[in-house]
Amino acid sequence: MDIQYSKRAIKAINGMDKPTKQRIRKAIEGLPKGDIKTLQGAENSYRLRVGDWRILFSYLETEAGKGILIEKVAPRGEVYKGV
C-alpha cells in the first residue's frame, strides 16, 4: 500500500525526538491495524491513536492501487483544531 505524507505531517514528524518518530512510523506502516476511528463530520477521514499523538489520514485510490494520505500528525489537544 502506497503511503503519502502532506507537508504539514512531514514537518511535524521531523520535529519529534527519535523514539517518538519510530513509534509513529511503526504505527503508520502497520495501517490498517491499530486504534482507528472515523472522524465525525469529515467523509473518508480517519484518526490513528498512538499514545498521546493522533494521526489524521484518509484512504486514496491511486493509479498503482490503494494508498493512504497522512494529513496531519499532532498531540491530542491540537490535532482536531482546524479540521
ZADO-827185 format. One line per field, with one value per residue (C-alpha): residue number from 1; residue in three letters; x, y, z. Coordinates in Angstrom, 3 decimals. Each point is the difference from the previous one (the first is absolute). Example, Ala and Ser with C-alpha at 12.3 -4.5 7.8 and 13.67 -1.06 7.14 Angstrom:
num: (1,2) .
residuo: (ALA,SER) .
x: (12.300,1.370) .
y: (-4.500,3.440) .
z: (7.800,-0.660) .
END
This chain:
num: (1,2,3,4,5,6,7,8,9,10,11,12,13,14,15,16,17,18,19,20,21,22,23,24,25,26,27,28,29,30,31,32,33,34,35,36,37,38,39,40,41,42,43,44,45,46,47,48,49,50,51,52,53,54,55,56,57,58,59,60,61,62,63,64,65,66,67,68,69,70,71,72,73,74,75,76,77,78,79,80,81,82,83) .
residuo: (MET,ASP,ILE,GLN,TYR,SER,LYS,ARG,ALA,ILE,LYS,ALA,ILE,ASN,GLY,MET,ASP,LYS,PRO,THR,LYS,GLN,ARG,ILE,ARG,LYS,ALA,ILE,GLU,GLY,LEU,PRO,LYS,GLY,ASP,ILE,LYS,THR,LEU,GLN,GLY,ALA,GLU,ASN,SER,TYR,ARG,LEU,ARG,VAL,GLY,ASP,TRP,ARG,ILE,LEU,PHE,SER,TYR,LEU,GLU,THR,GLU,ALA,GLY,LYS,GLY,ILE,LEU,ILE,GLU,LYS,VAL,ALA,PRO,ARG,GLY,GLU,VAL,TYR,LYS,GLY,VAL) .
x: (0.000,1.371,0.375,0.171,0.657,-1.196,2.557,-1.572,0.392,3.641,0.808,-1.616,1.781,3.385,-0.391,-0.455,2.608,1.313,-2.036,-3.246,0.837,0.548,-3.338,-1.856,1.730,-0.707,-3.682,-0.360,1.686,-2.364,-3.145,-2.833,0.737,-0.087,-2.401,-1.831,-3.278,-1.848,-0.189,-3.466,-1.021,2.825,-0.639,2.727,2.225,1.357,2.203,2.632,0.867,3.610,0.259,-0.724,0.600,-2.664,0.540,-2.725,-0.113,-2.220,-0.018,0.801,-0.601,3.197,1.106,2.130,-2.918,-1.072,1.962,-0.040,0.465,1.357,-1.506,0.963,2.013,-0.396,-0.624,-3.522,-0.947,1.076,-0.701,-3.736,0.294,-0.599,-1.217) .
y: (0.000,3.409,2.539,3.715,2.810,3.600,2.761,0.683,-3.648,-0.146,3.181,-1.373,-3.355,1.622,2.070,-3.037,-1.774,-3.300,-2.447,1.828,0.028,-3.755,-0.605,2.171,-1.617,-3.507,0.858,1.501,-2.972,-2.302,1.586,-1.098,-1.592,2.117,2.213,1.529,1.902,1.987,3.763,1.401,2.621,-0.856,-2.521,-2.597,1.346,-2.075,0.368,-2.353,0.284,-0.552,0.855,3.723,0.548,-0.059,-0.675,1.214,-1.853,-0.994,-2.836,0.811,-1.693,0.388,-1.310,-2.596,-1.116,1.009,2.460,2.025,3.760,1.043,3.455,1.118,-1.245,1.871,-0.420,-0.882,3.528,1.650,-2.440,0.659,3.791,1.244,-3.333) .
z: (0.000,-1.023,2.833,-0.774,2.479,-0.027,0.586,3.391,1.066,-1.149,1.927,3.175,-0.237,-0.667,3.176,2.257,2.081,-1.363,2.171,-0.817,-3.730,0.123,1.781,-2.504,-3.005,1.288,0.559,-3.488,-1.653,1.936,-1.443,-0.158,3.390,3.134,1.906,-2.963,0.041,-2.650,0.468,0.487,-2.530,-2.375,-2.730,-0.637,2.812,2.841,3.034,1.366,3.680,1.075,3.699,0.341,-3.729,-2.698,-3.688,-2.365,-3.294,-2.905,-2.496,-3.634,-3.304,-2.042,-3.366,1.770,2.178,3.461,2.055,3.191,0.393,3.396,0.398,3.498,2.993,3.294,3.728,1.073,1.076,-3.249,-2.807,-0.404,-0.189,-3.511,-1.390) .
END
